[in-house]
């Protein structure tokens, strides 16, 4: 049995609410869905999200990588030899992590479908329910407080507040959100590289002094500034989460060596798929670092794969898998759904996705 076809599908799906960070503002998810088809007509799906400002990946670039290199590499090969196929994908091209992630996930999805088991079971887990936080897009204090109250009413108990656009006003933003939701909701911050090290220490110490009970601060300084990240981590009590600073194993080794962060955010589109993501989670655990599995702005394809990883491997902090919740409608048939703050994976083979949906679908209720 071999892989008979490798197809690519460009997808652009609207968000129900604009997504704003220190790095970008978007109203759509723009992504490449990769489909691997075996000789029996079964399909496995993976996803390469376009995130110019974080990974540098584009839909066009990922499509070219898959069409010209990774697709021909896999066509005619045995999809059940999963470890070997994934290793070949990783060796085939430098960088292009989003494209490699899409193919890696599609290989895993196809393997699970061929065995007739959910992807989480292929990865060694059983749970189909994975808790997630929800993001509060960057904005002024009043808007963030209103959004926080709404997300609390939606059932979310962990809020990720986007900061880093204006260090001088970030303390007031956090104070407004804490006042809006009370003590029963966890708040984490994501600066998306938006602060200098001195700004980061000043803001975080202000939060600590005000007793605002922040769970963690994600990527406070530019990704390349590991000395600055370590300097911040050494001067504050709130745990620091490395995100953009860690794409692959070498990055994580350097963070560990410098003691630059307390946790690491593992994302499939950054590291190249499920196979390397598992290595990152195991390496972090072996060195006592906390873990989060996160996402870019992705559809049910990428989020389903990431949630399956969490279902099998677990994390020390609640996962960051709300991206598909932001979609106005689902661009795929089947796949996960959200119940409040829980990602619910389908009890179906692979990711439980049967194909791409039409853009004319009704908006999500």
Steps between C-alpha positions, in 0.01 A plus 500: 500500500647835396429872499335556165449880505611811687258792466514857626203726576521874565255601772398846620234507770367809683523556875196606698719755686825669386811343652752763611845454655817705537611354166192508278128544448301248298135434416555168320679170535707451185646153477600211279330166560702202377319176413676165462294229328572127510413244235171418676389862483553583868628852568719644772503876558756747633530877509761771434371835636622825351661712772737746337593679823583192711617209285539676166286226345261584216231300325682535169835397642358199680310393189815521289695297754236226508437493125860512386680302768306330779215370284721327243711363787198323652308391191522124459637449853351289780309725745507236773876543537420815693827566683705464183264718293503778760878486527530530122276806505714667768822434305365604163507876539655768721253708705149500341374371836134574426508297178679216676247514784210475255646189338606346833147543641342368180720191526391445861135561412516252212673238716231534767223476240655185355499347850147625568597688819488868605830683461535534876500120530768468234710738713446288809217678681130446560336829597286682245452811715776760535462826699610823334545864586355778285678810373395858564620695198707810567300816569437770758419422862123547468471280192712229658291503817181464298649215295620329817152507652354354181757221481440422866128473422590269209651261754873572467698487823842587355539827309806587293531876484693644205730780614824646370353771277542772763713420805393817680135392498536124543476502879166683478377246246580209729345679796179564303471136395562369852239739636251386235530125562587478868733254667354179359643535149862440408669773295809447290673765289652482153720791397588348159855640525361850555706616800864580557651309793480808724136563403420136568648508850331831578156380387525156659626636833213748494258211453661310785493802731132558420414139586329439165577126505631439148569134422782555248641746247564374147791620285550845656801596281614446137558136408869551424575659838560192716728701728214745551254216560729351763552844655123544537447148634765558765338822625131415531299240690230442237598199281626587152383298199722484189302492175653664192846438652454123451431352159698176524720285720813716468303805614365315803844368591630858503208622715570217745874569501449869576211440741319760294140391570286290731273351234493442124211535256512220242321570171480259208542771234816625672676169558393303192225267619404237754823304486728792597237636741513178701878533522467857630247400766719213618814715504327774699365250751841338541648837597221612730347762268126550495314447176213647303380384158381797298396590150515762231173620348399159366190306407359179647776311316797649684318543831375142487856374459630720784214398730570134422862558601387650831255215551784251468792684664342757729644839596580668831281801418166521319543481123457801271272351233221751448595597141221306328251648750559838331376376163165632379440164331686175470685449170497121545238228540535324834784547743502648847245720669511732802295454815572811702868483588544142377619377163298186425668263256279270294492130584579419138806386304782752478388859538144407405507737201331379182586790270492874442177694540350765274549867585123549488455302824293670768695688769575322826238561766 
